């Protein structure tokens, strides 16, 4: 099994907590990715600034995309997604991407979702059409 998927699955059941990033204690979607990063690479490359629940709607800035470019490199084509890839979701056109998930297999992904916490969900058409970018997880340093 892919290491990223294995680690992401170990977070399943963690409660949802806005700005959290601790397995078993609480996390949001960014916190899940931060926690996986720590388990694979050690220290996080940067600390995220504080953010409100509506940060994407208010700022309009593609902050998640910019951070993914800095730390994951260039995006890959959605058609070539593979287990362990990071997916950025955009709720609607014209609004910045504000949700993250890890592809666990061809039809499922792992994410932290309010109020469910960290879960593995089916990548049904309503989720699939919201995928804005896909990034391959960087190799260990």
N, C-alpha and C positions, 0 to 999 in steps of 0.2 A: 504494500500500500504506500502511496505517496506520503512523505513525511509531513508535509503541510496539512494534508487531509487528516492524517492520524492525529496530529496535534489539535486541529480544529475540532475534531470529534470529541476530544477529551474535554473540551469546553462546553459541550452540550449539557444543558441543565443549569448553567450559570444564569442567575437572574439578570434582568435588564436594569442597568443603572446608567443614567446619562453621565457621560464623561468618565465612567469607570473603566478599568482595564485589569481586573484581578479575577483569575479563574476561580470559580466557586463562590465568589463574593459578589461580583457585579460588573457588567460591562455594557457598552453600547457597541455598535458595529465597528467603529474606529478602535475602540478598546480591544475588541476581539483580534483585530489585525495587529495591533500593537503587542498584545500578549503572545501571539504566534511568532512575531518577529523576535521578541525577547528569547523565546525558547529555542529558536534556530540560530540567531545571530548574536545574542547577548544584549548589550545596551542598545536602547533605541537611538536612531540617528538624530532625532530632534524631538523636543517636547511640543505637543500641539498647544496652541494658545487656547484660553478658555473660549467656549462657544455655546451659544444658546440653542434651544431646540429649533429655532427658525433662522439660523445663521445663513443658510443657502438662499432663502427667500429674501432676506433683508440685504445681503451683500451682493448677490448675483455673481460673485467670484467663484471660479472653478478651483477652489482650494484643494479638494481631494485629488483632482486630476493633476494639479501642479506638484503636490507632494508625491503622488505615484510616479510621475516623470522623474523626480529627483532621486527616488530611492528604488524604483523598480525598472527604470529605463523606458524604452519605447513600448507603446501598446502593441498587442498582437491582434490579428483579425478575429472577430467574434466567431467566425466559422471554424477557426483552428483552436478554440478553447480546449484546455485539457485539465484533468483533475489537479487541484492545487492552485489554479490560476485565481487571481484577484479580479473580481468584477465590480465595476462602479455602476451604480444605477441612478438614473435620472427619473424623477417622478413624472415630470411633464416637460414638454418642449419649452425652452426659454428660461428654465430654472436650472441652477447649478446641480450637478450630481451630488447627492447627499447620503447615499446608502452604499454599503460595501458588503460583499459576500465572497466566500471561497467555494469554487466549483468542486464538488465532492465526487461526482461521476457525471456521465453525459446528461442525466436528467434531474440532478439535485444539487443544492448548494447549502452551505452552512452560514448562518448570519445571526446577529443579535437583533431582535425585533421586539419592539414594545407592543404589547405587554407580555409576550411569550418568553423572553430571554433568548438564550442561544439555542437554536433549533436547526434541524436539517429539513429543508423545504423542497418540494418539487419545483423544478424550473419550468413551470407551466407558461403558456404563451403570454399571460399578463405580466409575468416577471421577465421573460425573455425579451419582450419588446422594449423594456425599460433599461436594458444593458447599454450603457453609453460607451464604456471602454473596458478592455480586458488586458491585464498585465500578467506576465509570467513572473513567478516568485524568483528573486535573485539567488544565485548559488551562494553557498557558505563562503565567507571571506577566508 
